[in-house]
Amino acid sequence: MSPRSVIPIDQTWEFRQADKEHSKFLPVAQFPTNVHLDLLHHGLIPDPFIGKNELDVQWIGEAQWTYKTTFKGARVPENGKAVLAFDGLDTFATVKLNGSTILETDNMFIPERVDVTSLLKEEDNELVIDFDSAYLRGWKLVEKYPDHKWGCWNGDNSRLAVRKAQYHWGWDWGPTLLTCGPWRPINLEIFESRLADLNVESTVSENLKSADIKVTAEVEGKADKVRFDISLDGKQVASETVQASSGKATASFNLENPSLWYPIRYGKQPLYQVKATLIAGDSEEDEMGKRIGLRRAELIQRPLKDQPGKSFFFQVNNIPLYCGGSDWIPADNFIPRISKERYYDWIKLVADGNQFMIRVWGGGIYEEQAFYDACDELGVLVWQDFMFGCGNYPAWPELLESIQREAYENVKLLRHHPSIVIWAGNNEDYQYQESASLTYKYEDKDADNWLQTDFPARYIYEKILPDVCSELIPSTYYHPGSPWGDGVDTHDPTVGDIHQWNVWHGTQEKWQNFDKLGGRFVSEFGMQAFPNVKTIDAYLPLGKNDPDRYPQSSTVDFHNKADGHERRIALYLVENMRYGPDPLEQFVYATQLMQGECLASAYRLWKRQWKGPGREYCGGALVWQINDCWPVTSWSIADYYLRPKMAYFTVKREMAPVSIGITRTEHRHPKDRYTRVNVDVSTKVEVWGSNLTLEDLEVDCLVRAWDVETGEQTFNEIVASKITLPENRSTEMDAREVPVIAGGGKDQDKRTVVAAYLIDRRDGKQIARYVNWPEPLKYLHLQKPKELKVVLSEDGTAVEISAEVPIKGLVVETPEDDEVVFEDNLVDIVPNEMVRIGVKGATKETKLEARYLGML
C-alpha cells in the first residue's frame, strides 16, 4: 500500500468577472484568496479602506466571478481514491473538474470532500469554480419564503438566508464588503487508506492527580491498525497500537500527576501532542496529530448568598476565575490575508493586557486554527459563539440540514483546543426576539412546535446545536445564546449573561453608575473612541494634508458605522470633560480618555462584586470589543493596526493581579422634613482591594489627598493597617468623608483628588495604586504644571513622570516612532510621586511627548 499523499492546489490560479463580456483571466494575488484581494492586486479597484472607496466597490458583491487553475494529477492506486478537499468556499459555488460538475455549495462554513477518482487525469487537470452573488441569492431566498417574519439589526434581511459571515453585509463597526472566492485551502488527496478524524476526550480527576484520555481515530480504507502516541515536550508519555473495527480505533490511557493546562497567570500551558499513525502491514499509511491541554473546565451556576438568582462564572482546575476579557470580531474584512503571525500578535496583546477570556462573536467566522492555537499557547480562554447574530433566522428543512452539517464539522475541527470552555448558540437573537415580540414560550419543550412559530430559530439554538454539542463535546458547556439565562428576559441581571448597553445605547446611563448596571456575567459592554491619529491619517486619501482631517468631517464620519455616533460621542464627552474639536490630536485624546475612564469604571465596580465563595455576584466582564476589521472609530480598545487605545491600558490596570478601587458617594441629610435648604451634604469615599491571586495578602492601605488647584496635600494616612486581602476576591477596606483641610471653604471635596495605595507588608513595596477624581472632570480647574518631567530612565527601560500639581490622564507619545511600545499609559500624576511606565524600543534620541487633560 502507498501512504496518503496531499497535494496543495494553490498554484496558477486565475480569476475573472464571469458576467462581463470579454473579461480576461488574471493571476490571483495569493491563495487562498477572495475577489477583492485579487482586484486590489491588479489595481482594478481602489482600496476600500481608504476614504469613501467602500461605496465604489459595492458592484463586486452583485457580480459573478470565476476562478480556475490547472494542476498535475497523480496515479491513483488500483484500490485507492482521489479526493479534492475544499476547506472553505465563499459561498454559492459551482465546482467543475475537467468539465464535469462535482460540487455545488451554499455554506461558507462547511468544508467539502469530493471523490474525483474517475475524473482525475495523471497529467493536466482543469479545476473551475463559479461564484454567484450571495447578496442577490439571499434576496431570492427571502422572496421564496414570504411567510417567515424577516427582520434583523445590521446589514439587511438577505444575510439571514445565507450561511456566510454576517459582518460581510456591514455592521455598526464595519463596512459592507460582500466577498467571494476560495477563502480556505484546497488539496488533492491520493490514498488507499486514511485517517478521517482524530478525537481526544480527556477527564481530569477532581483532585487533579490523574487524567483519563480516550483517543479515537476514524479510519477509511483497508488499513486496520492504528498506533497512538502521546508526548509532552518531545518526550513520549504513552503509546499503544490497536486494531480498527468498523472504521474506528480507540485506545484509553491514564496519566498520573499530569501536567495541567491553566489560564494565563494561574499556571503554565503545557500542550500534549497526540499522534495517530495508520498502519497496513509494515507500511505507515497516514498520520494525524492534535495538541491538547489537560484541564477541568466548568461553568458554575448555583444559588448565591444574600442575592437572588444564580452565579455564572468559570472554574478551571478548581480555581474560580473572574473572567475579565474582550469580544472578538474578524481581524480583517478580507480574511485570507490575516497571517498566522498577526493572529498570534492579537492574542498576545490580549494576554499582555491581563485579559483571561476572548469571545468569538457570532457574526463573523469559526476562526482559523492559528487563532485558537495562540489562545492555547498563551492561556486565553475562549467563549465560542455559533455563527448567528442579531436577527430572526429562518428554518426551512434544507437550511436546517446545512446548519446541522456546519455545526458538526466546525465543532469537530475545534474540539481539541483546551482554551474553548463554552459554546453559545448565537449573538443577541433572543434579544431580537424580545424586541420584535416574537413567540417564545420557554415552558413549551416540544421542539416541533417551535418550528411553527414566528421564532423558528429556537429549533436551531435549543435542538440542533445542543444535540451536536452533546454528541461531540459532552464535557463542554453549551449555552443557547448570548445573552441568555434560563429562558427569562435577557436583560435579567440575576441569571445567565447579559449585554449591558444602557451606557452608549439604550437609556444612555452615566458610566459612573456601572455598579447598578451589572449582572452575573457581562459578556458585552462598551464605549467608542477614535483610533490613533496615525490610523486616521492612513485612511484619509491625502493623509496629514487631507482637507477632511478634522473630527466631524465627512470622511471621518464615514469611518464610524454606528447609528447616532455623533450624538452619543458628544453626549458622553460633554457630560464629562472640557474638550475642543481642534486640533484633531486633542479630540482623539479626549475620546480615548473618555473610553478609558468608562471601561475602567465598569471593570473596577463589577470586580468589586466578586466577593468570594457564594458571593460571586459578578463573574466576569468582556468588553466590546478588542479589535477592528478595518480602520474605523468604534468600540475597540486596539485599532485595526494593533495600536492600543488608552482604554487598553486602563483595562490592563484594573485586571492586574492586585488592584485597589475608590468610589465617591454623596449623602444628603435634611434637617427638616420638607426643606430643600437646610440640608447637610457629605461626600464619602469607599476603598476596597481586589486580590485575584491565589494567596492571602497582608497589606497596609495608604490614602492621600490633594487640592486639585493648589497641589497642596490635604491627607496622608495609613487608614487600614495589617489588613488581610483574602485570595481571589474583593474586600472592603475603608469608608470616610473626602479628606479636606478644615476651614478650607465650601465644596472643597469637589476639588480634592484622593489616591489609595496597597503596600505589601512583606517587603514594604507598593503593589497597587488608584487615583480618584471629583466628577464630572469638566468642573475641575485643572492647573498646568510648571515642573512636569517626562524623561527616559538611565537604563532606557522606563519613562519617568512627575509634576508638582495633580495631572489627569497623562499620555506619553512618540509621534515619529511606531516601534516604541509602552507597557502602560494614560496615567494620573500626583505631587511628590514618580510614575514609571515600562517601555521597549526607546533610545536617548527618542522624542517623548506628553498630552493630558486641560493641556490646551
MOGI-V716786 format. One record per backbone hydrogen bond with DSSP energy under -1.0 kcal/mol. CO is the residue of the C=O (numbers start at 0). NH is the residue of the N-H. E is the energy in kcal/mol with one decimal. If there is no record, write none. Layout:
((CO NH E) (CO NH E))
This chain:
((4 189 -2.4) (6 187 -2.9) (7 9 -1.1) (12 27 -1.8) (13 67 -2.3) (14 25 -2.4) (15 65 -2.6) (19 22 -1.5) (25 14 -2.4) (33 37 -1.7) (34 38 -2.6) (35 39 -2.6) (36 40 -2.1) (37 41 -1.3) (38 43 -2.4) (39 42 -1.6) (46 49 -1.9) (49 52 -2.3) (51 54 -1.8) (52 55 -1.1) (53 56 -1.2) (56 59 -1.4) (58 61 -1.2) (59 62 -1.3) (63 17 -1.9) (64 130 -3.7) (65 15 -1.8) (66 128 -3.4) (67 13 -2.6) (68 126 -2.8) (70 124 -2.0) (76 79 -2.2) (80 190 -2.1) (81 115 -3.0) (82 188 -3.1) (83 113 -2.4) (84 186 -2.3) (85 111 -2.9) (87 183 -1.5) (89 180 -2.4) (90 92 -1.1) (91 131 -2.5) (92 104 -2.7) (93 129 -2.7) (94 101 -2.9) (94 102 -1.3) (95 127 -2.8) (96 99 -2.0) (99 96 -2.7) (102 94 -3.2) (104 92 -1.0) (106 109 -1.2) (111 85 -3.2) (113 83 -2.6) (115 118 -1.1) (115 119 -2.1) (122 72 -2.1) (124 70 -2.1) (125 97 -3.0) (126 68 -2.0) (127 95 -3.1) (128 66 -2.8) (129 93 -2.2) (130 64 -2.2) (132 136 -2.3) (133 137 -2.2) (134 138 -1.7) (135 139 -1.9) (136 140 -1.9) (137 141 -2.0) (138 142 -2.3) (139 143 -1.6) (140 144 -1.3) (144 147 -1.2) (147 149 -1.6) (150 391 -2.3) (155 158 -1.7) (156 159 -1.0) (158 161 -1.5) (161 163 -1.7) (162 107 -2.8) (164 167 -1.4) (165 168 -1.7) (166 169 -2.1) (167 176 -1.2) (173 170 -1.6) (176 178 -1.1) (179 34 -2.4) (180 89 -2.5) (180 182 -1.4) (181 32 -2.2) (184 86 -2.7) (185 8 -2.8) (186 84 -3.2) (187 6 -3.4) (188 82 -2.7) (189 4 -2.7) (190 80 -3.2) (193 219 -2.8) (196 217 -2.3) (198 215 -2.8) (200 213 -3.2) (202 211 -2.8) (204 207 -1.9) (208 256 -3.7) (209 204 -2.6) (210 254 -3.0) (211 202 -2.4) (212 252 -3.0) (213 200 -2.9) (214 250 -2.3) (215 198 -3.0) (216 248 -2.3) (217 195 -2.7) (219 193 -2.8) (223 243 -3.3) (224 278 -3.5) (225 241 -2.9) (226 276 -2.3) (227 239 -2.2) (228 274 -2.9) (229 236 -4.0) (229 237 -1.8) (230 272 -2.8) (231 234 -1.8) (234 231 -2.5) (237 229 -3.0) (239 227 -3.5) (241 225 -2.9) (244 247 -1.3) (246 218 -2.8) (247 244 -3.3) (248 216 -3.0) (250 214 -3.0) (252 212 -3.0) (254 210 -2.2) (262 265 -1.5) (267 261 -2.4) (271 291 -2.7) (272 230 -2.3) (273 289 -2.5) (274 228 -2.6) (275 287 -2.1) (276 226 -2.7) (277 284 -2.6) (278 224 -1.2) (279 282 -2.3) (282 279 -2.8) (284 3 -3.4) (285 277 -3.0) (287 275 -3.1) (289 273 -3.2) (291 271 -2.2) (293 260 -3.1) (295 316 -2.7) (297 314 -2.8) (299 312 -1.5) (301 310 -2.6) (312 299 -3.5) (313 320 -2.8) (314 297 -2.6) (315 318 -1.7) (318 315 -2.0) (321 323 -1.5) (322 620 -1.7) (323 355 -3.1) (323 356 -1.1) (324 622 -2.5) (325 358 -2.4) (326 625 -2.9) (327 360 -2.1) (333 336 -1.6) (334 337 -2.4) (338 342 -2.0) (339 343 -2.1) (340 344 -2.4) (341 345 -2.2) (342 346 -2.3) (343 347 -2.7) (344 348 -2.0) (345 349 -1.9) (346 350 -2.8) (347 351 -3.0) (349 354 -1.6) (350 353 -1.5) (355 380 -3.3) (356 325 -1.9) (357 382 -2.4) (358 327 -3.4) (359 384 -2.0) (360 363 -1.3) (362 166 -2.1) (367 370 -1.2) (367 371 -1.2) (368 372 -3.0) (369 373 -1.9) (370 374 -1.8) (371 375 -2.8) (372 376 -2.5) (373 377 -2.3) (374 378 -1.4) (374 379 -1.8) (378 263 -2.9) (380 357 -2.5) (381 420 -2.3) (382 359 -2.9) (383 423 -2.7) (385 387 -2.1) (387 426 -2.3) (389 152 -2.7) (395 399 -2.3) (396 400 -2.1) (397 401 -2.0) (398 402 -2.6) (399 403 -2.3) (400 404 -2.0) (401 405 -2.7) (402 406 -2.7) (403 407 -2.4) (404 408 -2.9) (405 409 -2.2) (406 410 -2.5) (407 411 -2.0) (408 412 -1.8) (409 413 -1.5) (410 414 -1.8) (413 416 -1.8) (418 381 -3.3) (421 383 -2.7) (422 478 -2.9) (423 385 -2.8) (425 481 -1.6) (426 389 -2.8) (427 431 -2.0) (428 432 -2.2) (429 433 -1.9) (430 434 -2.5) (431 435 -2.4) (432 437 -2.6) (433 436 -1.1) (440 443 -1.9) (445 448 -1.0) (448 451 -1.4) (449 452 -1.4) (454 457 -1.5) (455 458 -2.0) (456 460 -2.0) (457 461 -2.7) (458 463 -2.3) (459 464 -2.7) (462 466 -1.7) (463 467 -2.1) (464 468 -2.5) (465 469 -2.6) (466 470 -1.8) (467 471 -2.6) (468 472 -2.5) (472 475 -2.1) (476 422 -2.2) (478 424 -2.3) (481 427 -2.6) (483 496 -1.6) (484 487 -2.2) (488 491 -2.2) (492 519 -1.2) (493 309 -2.3) (497 522 -2.0) (498 500 -1.1) (501 508 -4.3) (504 507 -2.2) (509 512 -1.8) (510 513 -1.7) (512 515 -2.0) (513 516 -1.7) (519 618 -3.7) (520 497 -2.4) (521 621 -2.8) (523 499 -2.7) (524 623 -3.7) (528 633 -1.1) (531 535 -1.7) (532 536 -2.7) (533 537 -1.3) (534 538 -1.1) (535 539 -1.5) (538 50 -3.5) (539 542 -2.1) (541 544 -1.9) (542 545 -1.9) (545 548 -1.7) (547 549 -2.2) (549 552 -1.8) (552 556 -2.6) (553 557 -1.8) (554 558 -1.2) (556 559 -1.3) (558 632 -3.1) (561 564 -1.6) (563 567 -2.2) (564 568 -2.8) (565 569 -2.1) (566 570 -2.5) (567 571 -2.3) (568 572 -2.2) (569 573 -3.0) (570 574 -1.9) (572 576 -2.8) (575 777 -1.2) (582 586 -1.5) (583 587 -2.7) (584 588 -2.1) (585 589 -2.3) (586 590 -2.3) (587 591 -2.2) (588 592 -2.6) (589 593 -2.4) (590 594 -2.5) (591 595 -2.6) (592 596 -2.7) (593 597 -2.3) (594 598 -2.7) (595 599 -2.0) (596 600 -1.9) (597 601 -1.8) (598 602 -2.4) (599 603 -2.7) (600 604 -2.6) (601 605 -2.6) (602 606 -2.3) (603 607 -1.2) (605 608 -1.2) (606 609 -1.7) (608 610 -1.2) (608 616 -1.4) (609 729 -2.5) (611 614 -2.7) (613 304 -3.0) (614 610 -2.2) (614 616 -1.9) (618 322 -2.0) (619 521 -2.5) (620 324 -2.4) (622 326 -2.5) (624 636 -1.2) (628 332 -1.2) (633 528 -2.2) (636 644 -2.5) (638 641 -2.5) (642 638 -2.4) (644 647 -1.2) (645 649 -1.5) (646 650 -2.7) (647 651 -1.8) (648 652 -2.2) (649 653 -2.0) (650 654 -1.9) (652 655 -1.4) (656 691 -3.1) (658 689 -3.0) (660 687 -2.0) (662 685 -2.6) (664 683 -3.0) (666 681 -2.7) (668 679 -2.3) (676 678 -2.0) (677 670 -2.9) (679 668 -2.7) (681 666 -3.5) (682 737 -2.9) (683 664 -2.4) (684 735 -2.0) (685 662 -1.7) (686 732 -3.0) (686 733 -1.9) (687 660 -2.8) (688 730 -3.1) (689 658 -2.3) (690 728 -1.8) (692 727 -1.7) (696 724 -3.5) (697 760 -2.5) (698 722 -2.3) (699 758 -2.6) (700 718 -2.3) (700 719 -1.2) (701 756 -2.5) (702 716 -2.3) (703 754 -3.0) (704 713 -2.6) (704 714 -1.3) (705 752 -2.4) (706 710 -2.5) (711 706 -2.6) (714 704 -2.0) (716 702 -2.9) (719 700 -3.0) (722 698 -3.0) (724 696 -2.1) (728 690 -2.7) (730 688 -2.7) (733 686 -3.4) (735 684 -3.5) (740 743 -2.1) (746 749 -1.0) (747 750 -1.9) (748 751 -1.1) (750 707 -3.5) (752 705 -2.2) (753 771 -3.8) (754 703 -2.8) (755 769 -2.1) (756 701 -2.1) (757 766 -2.8) (757 767 -1.0) (758 699 -2.0) (759 763 -2.4) (764 759 -3.0) (767 757 -2.0) (769 755 -2.7) (771 753 -2.5) (775 778 -1.6) (776 779 -1.6) (779 781 -1.3) (788 801 -1.7) (790 799 -3.6) (792 795 -1.5) (796 838 -2.4) (797 792 -3.3) (798 836 -2.5) (799 790 -2.3) (800 834 -2.6) (801 788 -2.7) (806 828 -2.4) (807 852 -2.3) (809 826 -2.3) (810 850 -2.0) (812 848 -2.7) (813 816 -2.1) (820 839 -2.4) (826 809 -3.2) (828 806 -2.8) (834 800 -2.5) (836 798 -2.8) (837 822 -2.9) (839 820 -2.6) (842 845 -1.7) (848 812 -3.1) (850 810 -3.4) (851 854 -1.6))
